[in-house]
Amino acid sequence: MNLQDKRVLVTGASGGIGRALVVRLLDEGAQVLLSGRDHGALSAVVEHHPDQERTAIFAADITSASDRARLCDFASRWRGGIDILINNAAVNDFTLLMSQSAESLETAIATNLTGPMDLCRRLSACLGRSEAAHIVNIGSVFGSIGFAGNTVYCATKFGLRGFSEALRRELADTDIRVHYFAPRATRTSFNSNALNDLNEMLGNASDDPVEVARHIVQALQADKLEQVIGWPEKFFARVNAVLPRVVDMVLLHKLATIRNFASRSTSATVGRPTSNFVHSTAKPREFS
């Protein structure tokens, strides 16, 4: 697929992968509508990019149904309506389930699953007007492998993978293509220090967000429908699908270490909110 002049909505556009995706898409000639909670942070992503005139920003909190409605209304009208929706926004609270707050659990479900599903629902009519529309849901290798300390995150990403598969089949006789791409650990502020330390202790590789964005955009251009990014994670995802008990035994040997680091993460969050969501009522602004 040629991305030249395609109109793309990217949620979570000021985060590590989101920021890299925006730059990569612009470099490929796309027009990009950036969405996230912080208007200033979104502006900073493209303020020095030579093609910022091909961008627009819209501050919205996708955990809010009213914000999702405002965003979709704007995206449906922006430059004639978007061709591509990239659901990238996500949160994770690395902790044991018994220590996770109800607020953190609800925020994860709203951000990682309810929000993307609702954006797909609301924007389906707009995407249906495009001659070649695409929905890209950014999942995680933890959408294929359940991992202790990430139970809620895994649940939301398993859900997003299943939703993507079902929606792809539901839209199989239309011009809307549905993709699901699953990065492994990525070096961004998304991960807590405890999770970064755990990955280092276990020898888990972490990718640069620029490299992840490159893989995602190339997979989209090649019209790949589903891809786990990273080896050996791709291999373990396949093993887990057919021999989950084998993976159970492998991870059992790491459980004490995971619990130790997850407990550190829990201690670090005591007394402060588990989510940094700030509801924004900022007006949309298109760069000129």
N, C-alpha and C positions, 0 to 999 in steps of 0.2 A: 504494500500500500504506500502510495505517495502522500506524505504529510503536508506538502506544500499547500498553504492557505486553508488547511483544515482548521475548524474552530473547535478548540478543546477546553473543557472544564476540568481543572485539577483541584480536588479538595486536599486539605492539609498541605497547601502549596508552600508554606513557609518553613516546613520541617526539613529534615535532612534529605530523604528521598524525594519529597515533593519539590524542594528547591532545585535539586539536580534534574528532575523531570522537566520542570519549566524551562530551564536553560537548554536542555537537550532538544525539547520540542521546538523552541524558538530557532535553534540552530538548524533544524530540519525544515524550517519555513512555515511552521504552524502559527496560528493565532491562538493565544492562550488567555483564558479567563481564570484568574487565580482566586481561590477561596480559602478562607481560614478564619480564625477568631480575631486576629490582631491586624487591623488595617495597616499600621505602621510596619509591622514585620513583613507583610505581603509587599508593600511598596519597596522595601529594602531589597527584595529578591531581584527586582528588575530595574532598579533606579539607574544602574550603570550599564545596562545591556543596550547595545546599539539598536536593537529592534523593539524597544519598549513601546513604540507606538502601535505595535501589534498585540498589545496586552490590555487587560482590564482587571480591576480587583473588586471583589465583593466580600466584605467582612460578614461572616455568618457562623453561628454555632450549630453544627449539624445535629446536636442532641436536642435541639429545639424544633418542634414541628413548624412553628410559625417562621423561624429562620429558614428552614428547608423550603417552605413554600415561597418565601421572598426570593431565595436564591434561584429556584427553578423558574420562577416567572421571569427573572432577569435573564437567565441563561437561554430561555426559549426565544427571547427577543434580541439578544446580543448579536449584532451583525447578521441577523436573519435566522439565528438559532444554531446551537452547537451541533457538531457532527460526532464528537467523541466525548464520552464521560469517563473520567478516570477517578474512581473511588480510592483515594490514597490515605485519607485521614484515619488515624488509629491511636489507641492508647493501650498501655499495658501496666499493670501493677504487679511486679515480681514479688510474690509472697505466697505463703501457704494459705489454702482456702479458709481455714479456721481463723486466720488473722486478717482476712480481707474484709474491709468495711462494706456495708450494704450500699453506700454511696458509690464506692469504687466499682463494685460489681455492676450496678445500674448504669454508670457512666460508660463502662467498657462495652456493654451490650448496645447501648444507644449509639455510641460512636462507631464501633466496629461492625455492627450488624444491622440494627434498625435504620440508622442513617443511610447507609448505602442502598439498602433495599427500597427505602422510600424515595430516594433520589432516582433510582431506576424506574420506579412506578410513575413518578410525577413527570419525568422527562421522556417517557416512552413515545408519547405523541410527537414531541419535537424531533426526537431521533428518527422517528418513522418518516419524517418529511425529507430526510437526507437520503441521497442516492446510495451512500455507503457509510452507514453509521456503525459505531463501535462502542461497547461498554467494556471497560477494563477495571476489574476488581483486583486490588492489590492485597493478596493474602499473606501467608507465611508458611514456612516449612512446618510450623506448629499447627497448621490446618490439616496436616497429614499425619503428624506424629504427636500424640499426647505426651506432655512433658511436665513433670512435677514442678510446682512453684509457679506454673503458668496456666492453671486449670481454667480460669475464666477466659483468658486470652485464647487458649486453645479452643474452647467451646465456641467462641465468636468466629474464629477463623475456620474451624470445621464447618460452621454454619454458613459462612460466606462462600466457601468452596462448594457446598451442596446447593446453595442458592444459585450460584453461577452456572453450575451444571444443569439444574432444572430450567433456569431461564433460557439458557442456550438452546435447549430442546424445545421450549415453548415458542421461541422466536425463530425456529429453524426454517420456516417457510417465509421469512421476511428478509429485509435487507439489513437487519441489525445483527451484528456479530458480537458474541459475548466471550470475553477472555478472562482467565484467572491466572495471575502470575504470583509465584510464592518465593520471595527472597528468604535467605537464611539470615543469621545475625548481621546487622549492619552497624557500622561505627557512626552513630549519631547520638544526640542527647536524649533520644527516645528511651535508651537503655539506662537503668540505674547503675550506680557504681558497683553495687553488689552483683548485678547480672553480668556486667563486664568482667568483674573479677572471677566469677564462676566460669564464664566462657574461656578465660585464660587458663584457669586451673584445669579444666577438662580438655583443653586443647582444641576447642571449637573455633573454627575460622570465622572472622568477621570481615565483611566486604565494605569498601568505600562506597558511599551513596552515589557518587558519579558513575562508578562501574555498574551498580545496580540499575541506575537509570538507563545506561547504555543497553544493558541486556533487555530491559522492559521495552524500550522503544524499538530495538531491533526485532524482538519477538512480535511486536505489534505490526511492524512493517512486513514481516514474513508471514503474517496472518496465522501465527501459532495460537491455538486456543487455550492451552494450559501448559504451564512450565514451572518446575521447581528450579530455582537458581542456586547453583552451588553443588559441589561434589566433596564429600560422600553423602551429603544430605539427600540428594536426589535418589541415591541408591537405598538409603535407609527408609525413605518414604515408600519406596516400592516394596521393600522387605516387610515393612509394617502393614502394608495392605494385604499381604498374603500369608505372612507368618508373624502375627502380632505377639505371640507368646515368646518368640525368640527375642524380640525387642524388649519385652517385659524383663527378661532375665538380664539383658545387657544393662538396662537402666537401673535395675535393682542394685547393682554393684556401685552405682553412683548416687544412690538415694541419700545416704548420710551426708555426703558433700553438698548436694543440692539443698537439703534441709538446713544445713549450717549457713549457707550463703543467703537463703531465703529468709531465715530468721534475722540475719544482719540487716537485710533490706527492710523488714518489718520494723525493727528497732529504729532505723533511720527516719521512718515516716511517722513515728508516734508524736502526736501533738501538732501535726500540720496536715492540711488536706492531702488526700491521695491523688487528687486531680488538679491540674492548673487551668481548668476551664474558666473562661471569663466571658459571659454573654455580651455580645457586641451588638449595638444598634447603629453602627456606623453606616453611612450612606454609601452606595456603590459609587466608584469613581473610575472613569476610563482615562487612561493616560493619553495625553495629546502631544 
